[in-house]
Structures are given as structure tokens and as C-alpha cells.
Amino acid sequence: MTAATETGTGALENTARLPEFFIVGNPKSGTTALYEMLMPHPQIYMPKLGTQFFALEQVQYPNTLQEYLTLFAAARPDQRVGEMSRGYFRSPAAAAGIANLRPDARIIAVLREPASFLRSLHMELVQDRVETETDFAKAIAREEQARAGREIEQAPGQGLMYSPQRVGYVEQLRRYHAVFPREQVLVLIYDDFRADNEGTVRKVLNFLEVDDAQVQATDANPTVRVRSPRLHELVHSVTMGRGPVTGAVKRTIKAVTPKQLRDESLGALRRGVLYTDPEPPDEQLMLELRRRSKDEVHALSEYLGRDLVTLWGYDSLG
């Protein structure tokens, strides 16, 4: 499972380990859970760091090919090497970049019903402090104003996150099918993964041609709602050691508290105080989002040869 190739950055050493498979799905679509379920498999090696190496339109990390390859240097010769990036599916450049480096790579994509995906994505962006507007409808309206060319304040690097282009699944899949044979691209549906974690992972293991070992279900990245943006910001500032006082506070906490206890306490604080279960969705807003995505879902159903229109309830939008 070693390879050598010539790229724009120069020749690779014959012993360089190149990833053999890539999980390229969107955030909040089961990609993290799939990653977590594959990680313990003895015949699979995946680095803990998710990268954006092939997403050239984003801030790249690692910065160079040699730095990228060091992520896989610890893999054993008998292991399949892979990585997971939640930026590769949307990226216009990633598919061609991966194919240039590894034309025999296997690609795994997970697709989620568009309206549910966008709602969960919004909550994650709020949780990650990328999105400042906690009201989903207002966040969408704000973005629509930006697309209309109005001058509004926008978080740095946020971009347009809730536009129809974000869920242009057919276009995104076509980029991969243009550079990889279809038998090298496995498209999974989020609903199937949620309904049968183990069965879906076994399908992936068979696709990767590794032992169909016993797997354990997981929910690695559950959707949560931030209770209080101000409290969320305060806790983040303290844990990151930012601000004139918080650096000293953090050093004091670290000096008197064992790391395991700190981690457990912080986790409990986040679960019990900062985050809570999501509120019920605004059904009228979700209906509008589904109407916007109707053509895309019909096109995706035809492209994949599967009735996602019925599965996702797009046959009863009215």
C-alpha cells in the first residue's frame, strides 16, 4: 500500500503512504460518526486531524504535501489509510486534487435531506461561534440580503452557508464521478446510516475490502442548541485563556485541578449548562426550505436511481 507519484510539489519518496480512501461528506450528515466507527478497526488507519488539504479555496492545512503525508506515516503496511474532511464534498477543487494524487482512491459521501442538513448546520455554526445569529430564519434572511448585494456585517470567513448551492448534491457528485469510476465512489444516505449504523458501516468495510468486523453504533456529533450565546462566549474565553483576566484564571485552574477532572467538568458544564436539546423546528420555515430544494431532490433521485423524493417527504409538499 505504498506509492510514488509526481506532483506540482515534486516527487514523493517510494515509501510515502498515500490515503487510499476519503470520507468527503458534509458536516452534520453522519461523517464524524462514520469516522469514529471506522477508527478502531485494526485494518484501518485514519489520523485524528481532519484536513482541508485538497480544498484549495479554503485555508489549507497542512500547508505542504510533505506535511500532509506525515499524517499517515504511522500506518502499518497491512492497514488501509484514509482521511475524513467535511470540506471536500463542497469544494470545487478537492475531487480533481485527490484524483491527481491518488487516481485509485475510494470515495465515501454521506448525503442528508437538505432542510434538516441546513438546520443542523446552523446550530453547529452557532456552537462553533462562526454564526452569531441564533435564529435560523433570521440567519437565512441575513444571507439572502448578502446575496442580493446589500452591505451587511458578516463574520470573517463565514461565506454563504445556507444557499441552494450548499446542497447542490448532484453537481458535487458529478465532480467526483468526472475523475473517478463510479465503482470507486460510495454514496450513502444519512437516513440509512441513522436507521442501521452497523449495517452501513459493514457496507463501508466491504467497499474498502477489509474484514467485516463487529462494529458499535455511535452518535459522535449530535445536534445541540446553545442555551446562552453570552455564557457560551464566556466559557470559551476562559477555556482558551483569552482576555485580560482569563489567562490567569485558566493557569490557576490547571495548577490545582487534574486534567481528567478538568475535562470531565468542562464536558458536564457544556452538556448541562451551555447546550440543550434542539427546539422543535419551525415547520413553515422547513417547508419553505424543502420547496426550494425540491428540484435538487428530484434530480438527485434520478441521478442515483433511488426514490429520495418519497423517503424525504418531497412528494407531499403541496
ChimeraX attribute file (.defattr): number of C-alpha atoms within 10 A of each C-alpha:
attribute: neighborCount
match mode: 1-to-1
recipient: residues
	/A:1	14
	/A:2	12
	/A:3	14
	/A:4	15
	/A:5	14
	/A:6	11
	/A:7	11
	/A:8	6
	/A:9	9
	/A:10	10
	/A:11	10
	/A:12	17
	/A:13	13
	/A:14	10
	/A:15	11
	/A:16	17
	/A:17	23
	/A:18	24
	/A:19	24
	/A:20	20
	/A:21	22
	/A:22	20
	/A:23	23
	/A:24	22
	/A:25	25
	/A:26	23
	/A:27	21
	/A:28	25
	/A:29	27
	/A:30	27
	/A:31	25
	/A:32	23
	/A:33	19
	/A:34	23
	/A:35	19
	/A:36	19
	/A:37	19
	/A:38	21
	/A:39	15
	/A:40	13
	/A:41	19
	/A:42	14
	/A:43	20
	/A:44	19
	/A:45	22
	/A:46	25
	/A:47	17
	/A:48	12
	/A:49	12
	/A:50	16
	/A:51	21
	/A:52	22
	/A:53	22
	/A:54	23
	/A:55	23
	/A:56	15
	/A:57	11
	/A:58	13
	/A:59	12
	/A:60	13
	/A:61	17
	/A:62	18
	/A:63	12
	/A:64	11
	/A:65	17
	/A:66	14
	/A:67	12
	/A:68	16
	/A:69	15
	/A:70	14
	/A:71	20
	/A:72	19
	/A:73	15
	/A:74	12
	/A:75	17
	/A:76	15
	/A:77	11
	/A:78	11
	/A:79	16
	/A:80	22
	/A:81	23
	/A:82	23
	/A:83	20
	/A:84	23
	/A:85	22
	/A:86	21
	/A:87	21
	/A:88	26
	/A:89	24
	/A:90	22
	/A:91	19
	/A:92	18
	/A:93	16
	/A:94	22
	/A:95	25
	/A:96	18
	/A:97	17
	/A:98	25
	/A:99	16
	/A:100	14
	/A:101	18
	/A:102	17
	/A:103	15
	/A:104	15
	/A:105	19
	/A:106	23
	/A:107	25
	/A:108	21
	/A:109	23
	/A:110	23
	/A:111	20
	/A:112	22
	/A:113	21
	/A:114	24
	/A:115	21
	/A:116	17
	/A:117	19
	/A:118	24
	/A:119	20
	/A:120	20
	/A:121	21
	/A:122	26
	/A:123	22
	/A:124	21
	/A:125	16
	/A:126	21
	/A:127	22
	/A:128	14
	/A:129	15
	/A:130	15
	/A:131	21
	/A:132	15
	/A:133	17
	/A:134	18
	/A:135	12
	/A:136	21
	/A:137	14
	/A:138	11
	/A:139	17
	/A:140	18
	/A:141	12
	/A:142	18
	/A:143	20
	/A:144	15
	/A:145	13
	/A:146	16
	/A:147	12
	/A:148	9
	/A:149	9
	/A:150	11
	/A:151	9
	/A:152	10
	/A:153	8
	/A:154	15
	/A:155	11
	/A:156	8
	/A:157	9
	/A:158	10
	/A:159	11
	/A:160	16
	/A:161	17
	/A:162	22
	/A:163	16
	/A:164	15
	/A:165	14
	/A:166	15
	/A:167	23
	/A:168	17
	/A:169	20
	/A:170	16
	/A:171	15
	/A:172	18
	/A:173	19
	/A:174	13
	/A:175	18
	/A:176	22
	/A:177	16
	/A:178	12
	/A:179	15
	/A:180	20
	/A:181	13
	/A:182	13
	/A:183	10
	/A:184	18
	/A:185	19
	/A:186	16
	/A:187	16
	/A:188	19
	/A:189	16
	/A:190	21
	/A:191	17
	/A:192	13
	/A:193	20
	/A:194	16
	/A:195	10
	/A:196	12
	/A:197	21
	/A:198	18
	/A:199	14
	/A:200	18
	/A:201	22
	/A:202	18
	/A:203	14
	/A:204	19
	/A:205	18
	/A:206	12
	/A:207	16
	/A:208	20
	/A:209	11
	/A:210	16
	/A:211	13
	/A:212	14
	/A:213	12
	/A:214	9
	/A:215	15
	/A:216	12
	/A:217	16
	/A:218	16
	/A:219	14
	/A:220	14
	/A:221	15
	/A:222	13
	/A:223	18
	/A:224	18
	/A:225	19
	/A:226	22
	/A:227	18
	/A:228	13
	/A:229	17
	/A:230	11
	/A:231	13
	/A:232	19
	/A:233	15
	/A:234	14
	/A:235	17
	/A:236	15
	/A:237	16
	/A:238	17
	/A:239	16
	/A:240	12
	/A:241	16
	/A:242	15
	/A:243	10
	/A:244	8
	/A:245	11
	/A:246	18
	/A:247	15
	/A:248	14
	/A:249	15
	/A:250	16
	/A:251	13
	/A:252	11
	/A:253	13
	/A:254	12
	/A:255	10
	/A:256	9
	/A:257	11
	/A:258	10
	/A:259	12
	/A:260	9
	/A:261	10
	/A:262	14
	/A:263	12
	/A:264	11
	/A:265	12
	/A:266	14
	/A:267	13
	/A:268	13
	/A:269	13
	/A:270	16
	/A:271	14
	/A:272	11
	/A:273	14
	/A:274	21
	/A:275	18
	/A:276	14
	/A:277	12
	/A:278	13
	/A:279	8
	/A:280	6
	/A:281	11
	/A:282	11
	/A:283	9
	/A:284	9
	/A:285	14
	/A:286	17
	/A:287	15
	/A:288	13
	/A:289	19
	/A:290	21
	/A:291	16
	/A:292	15
	/A:293	20
	/A:294	17
	/A:295	13
	/A:296	21
	/A:297	25
	/A:298	17
	/A:299	17
	/A:300	20
	/A:301	16
	/A:302	14
	/A:303	13
	/A:304	12
	/A:305	9
	/A:306	12
	/A:307	13
	/A:308	19
	/A:309	20
	/A:310	13
	/A:311	11
	/A:312	17
	/A:313	11
	/A:314	19
	/A:315	12
	/A:316	8
	/A:317	10
	/A:318	6
